[in-house]
Amino acid sequence: MGIFNTINGWRTKVFVWIGLPAIAAIGLMMGATDLAPAWQAKNGGGTAGTFTAVNEECSRRSCQWHGNFVATEGGAQRADVILYDAPDGLAKGATAPARDSGARGGVYSTTGGSTYLLVTGLTVAGVAALVIWVAMIVRAIRRRREKAETSTQPASFAPSA
């Protein structure tokens, strides 16, 4: 049983000092920057326009369309952006209605989708990891102070009766 406590202690320390800060950094950097744009697009905000598909990049689980966005009014353009929540059946050279709400990597399809949930989940995970990490640091500091205080208190020598 002693070895399991040692392994558990080692894993816990790695998770607390490396895992939680990494989760917090990834969640906050990747999620928080696009949180407002994702929700704005979900609610119909942003600049309406047209996305033209240029190339599709696929991984094991999903594919993303990269292309160009041109605003309907004013003609503002963004080149080489991702179309989040792309509609099924999109092909190279095809167009799709989209909204530019200021996301750093792309624009959102007007057909809707769940990207806003993914971004929200990343942000919540990052905030939760940060809060837990800070709480564990504070707890560790308090324990060290309490241990230091109890070990430095002089023993009292009361006269014996």
JOKA-V393807 format. One record per pair of residues at least 6 apart in sequence whose ideal C-beta (glycine too) atoms are under 6 Angstrom apart, sorted by the first residue. I is the first residue (numbers start at 1). GAP is how many residues later the second one is. D is the distance in whole Angstrom. If there is no record, write none. Layout:
i & gap & d
I & GAP & D
I & GAP & D
//
This chain:
i & gap & d
16 & 120 & 5
20 & 109 & 5
20 & 113 & 4
21 & 112 & 6
23 & 106 & 4
24 & 102 & 5
24 & 105 & 4
24 & 106 & 4
27 & 95 & 5
27 & 98 & 4
27 & 99 & 2
28 & 98 & 4
30 & 92 & 6
31 & 88 & 5
31 & 91 & 3
31 & 92 & 4
31 & 95 & 6
32 & 91 & 5
33 & 71 & 6
34 & 69 & 5
34 & 85 & 5
35 & 84 & 5
35 & 88 & 5
37 & 64 & 4
37 & 65 & 5
37 & 66 & 4
38 & 77 & 6
38 & 78 & 4
38 & 81 & 4
39 & 77 & 6
40 & 6 & 6
40 & 61 & 4
41 & 58 & 5
41 & 60 & 4
41 & 67 & 4
42 & 74 & 4
45 & 56 & 6
46 & 53 & 4
46 & 54 & 5
46 & 55 & 3
47 & 24 & 5
47 & 53 & 5
48 & 24 & 5
48 & 51 & 6
49 & 20 & 5
49 & 21 & 5
49 & 22 & 4
49 & 23 & 5
49 & 49 & 6
50 & 20 & 6
50 & 45 & 5
51 & 16 & 6
51 & 18 & 5
51 & 32 & 5
51 & 45 & 5
51 & 47 & 4
51 & 56 & 6
52 & 15 & 5
52 & 16 & 5
52 & 43 & 5
53 & 12 & 5
53 & 14 & 5
53 & 37 & 5
53 & 39 & 6
53 & 41 & 5
54 & 12 & 6
54 & 13 & 4
55 & 11 & 5
56 & 7 & 5
56 & 9 & 5
57 & 7 & 5
64 & 18 & 5
65 & 18 & 5
65 & 21 & 5
65 & 25 & 6
66 & 14 & 6
66 & 16 & 6
68 & 11 & 5
69 & 9 & 4
69 & 12 & 5
69 & 29 & 6
69 & 31 & 6
69 & 38 & 5
70 & 7 & 5
81 & 25 & 4
81 & 26 & 6
82 & 23 & 5
82 & 24 & 3
83 & 26 & 6
84 & 22 & 5
84 & 24 & 5
84 & 31 & 4
85 & 24 & 4
85 & 28 & 2
85 & 30 & 5
86 & 23 & 6
87 & 9 & 6
87 & 22 & 6
87 & 24 & 5
90 & 6 & 6
96 & 13 & 6
97 & 13 & 4
98 & 9 & 4
98 & 11 & 6
99 & 9 & 5
99 & 11 & 6
100 & 7 & 5
//
